[in-house]
Amino acid sequence: MNRIRRTLLRSASALVAVAAGIIRPAFALAAEWNKAAFESKAVGDALRAIGATDAQPSKDVSIKAPDIAENGAVVPVEVTSGIANTQAIAIVADKNPFPLVANFEFGAGGDGYASTRIKLGQTSNVRALVKTADGKYFYAAKEVKVTIGGCGG
């Protein structure tokens, strides 16, 4: 009974979000996601799976993350895109076992901004990749040092 109720509530919430134009119907019940990209164990494979192998550096992509993260389990990351027609923002942590840690897709006219917390197992470059409506990718990167127990590392 509880399982049925949870499914109905989740479906109702998704329908409200679709009706309000917040999310596209394909994403309403997480029916669509790039499994190959999220399961990739190498940065190159993850970039290939999302189509970002030819990403170009851009000063219009801003990544805000701490220089030193005392707790690698919760590292706040904010990405802002000043590029017109931003369609998606992906976050890649180069040294994570599964480098693609987030992928945000935006509807037409959406702001190119994403904020989340990621997990880093060790000091790593964190990349923000921005996809435009014409399929081009741009990126910015920042090294985040992870300390062990706040004592350096």
C-alpha positions in Angstrom: 0.0 0.0 0.0 2.8 2.5 0.9 4.6 1.6 -2.3 1.5 2.5 -4.4 1.0 5.7 -2.5 4.6 6.8 -3.0 4.4 6.0 -6.8 1.2 8.0 -7.1 2.6 11.0 -5.1 5.8 11.0 -7.2 3.7 10.8 -10.4 1.4 13.6 -9.3 4.4 15.8 -8.4 6.0 15.1 -11.8 2.8 16.0 -13.6 2.5 19.3 -11.7 6.1 20.1 -12.7 5.5 19.2 -16.3 2.3 21.3 -16.4 4.1 24.2 -14.9 6.8 23.9 -17.6 9.5 23.3 -15.0 10.7 20.0 -16.5 10.2 18.2 -19.8 7.9 15.2 -19.8 10.9 12.8 -20.6 12.5 13.8 -17.3 9.4 13.6 -15.2 10.1 10.2 -13.9 13.8 10.1 -14.7 13.1 8.0 -17.7 16.0 9.5 -19.7 19.6 9.7 -18.6 23.1 9.2 -20.1 24.0 5.9 -18.4 27.3 5.5 -20.4 28.5 8.9 -19.4 27.8 8.5 -15.7 29.3 5.0 -15.6 32.5 6.0 -17.5 35.6 5.4 -15.4 37.9 7.7 -17.5 37.6 11.4 -18.1 37.9 10.9 -21.9 35.2 8.3 -22.0 32.8 10.5 -20.0 33.5 13.5 -22.3 33.0 11.3 -25.4 29.7 10.0 -24.0 28.3 13.5 -23.5 29.8 14.8 -26.8 32.3 17.2 -25.3 35.6 15.9 -26.7 36.2 19.2 -28.5 35.4 21.6 -25.6 37.1 25.0 -25.8 38.2 27.0 -22.8 36.1 30.1 -22.2 36.2 33.1 -19.8 32.4 33.2 -20.0 32.2 30.0 -17.9 32.7 30.6 -14.2 33.3 27.8 -11.7 33.2 28.6 -8.0 34.5 26.0 -5.6 36.8 26.2 -2.6 40.6 26.2 -3.1 40.8 23.7 -0.2 38.0 21.4 0.8 38.5 20.1 4.4 35.8 17.5 3.8 35.9 15.9 0.3 32.5 14.3 0.9 30.6 17.7 0.5 32.4 20.1 -1.8 30.1 23.0 -2.9 30.4 23.9 -6.6 28.6 26.7 -8.5 28.8 27.1 -12.3 27.6 30.2 -14.1 27.5 30.5 -17.9 27.6 33.8 -19.6 27.3 32.1 -23.0 24.0 32.7 -24.8 21.7 29.7 -25.4 23.3 27.5 -22.7 21.5 24.2 -23.0 23.4 22.1 -20.4 26.1 22.2 -17.7 28.1 19.2 -16.8 30.6 18.9 -13.8 33.6 16.5 -14.1 36.0 15.7 -11.3 39.1 14.4 -13.1 40.4 12.0 -10.4 37.0 10.6 -9.2 36.4 6.9 -9.9 33.4 8.0 -12.0 34.4 11.5 -13.3 31.0 12.8 -14.5 29.4 13.9 -11.2 26.5 16.1 -12.5 24.7 17.0 -15.7 22.1 19.8 -15.7 19.9 20.4 -18.7 18.0 23.7 -19.2 14.9 24.5 -21.2 14.8 27.3 -23.7 15.5 30.7 -22.1 16.8 29.1 -18.8 19.6 30.7 -16.9 23.0 29.0 -17.3 23.5 28.5 -13.6 23.9 25.3 -11.5 24.8 24.8 -7.9 25.4 21.5 -6.1 27.7 19.6 -3.8 30.0 16.9 -5.1 32.2 14.3 -3.6 36.0 14.3 -4.2 38.1 11.4 -3.1 41.3 13.4 -3.5 42.8 16.6 -4.8 41.6 17.0 -8.4 40.7 19.4 -11.2 37.0 20.1 -11.3 35.7 21.1 -14.8 32.5 22.8 -15.7 31.4 22.1 -19.3 28.8 24.2 -20.9 26.8 23.0 -23.9 25.2 25.6 -26.2 22.1 25.1 -28.3 24.2 24.5 -31.4 26.0 21.6 -29.7 29.3 23.4 -29.0 31.1 22.9 -25.6 33.0 25.3 -23.5 34.7 24.8 -20.2 36.5 26.2 -17.2 38.5 24.3 -14.6 39.7 24.7 -11.1 41.9 22.6 -8.8 40.3 21.7 -5.5 42.7 20.4 -2.8 41.2 17.9 -0.5 42.6 17.6 3.0 42.3 14.5 5.1 40.8 15.4 8.5 41.7 19.0 7.9 45.5 18.3 8.3 46.6 18.6 4.7 47.1 15.9 2.1 
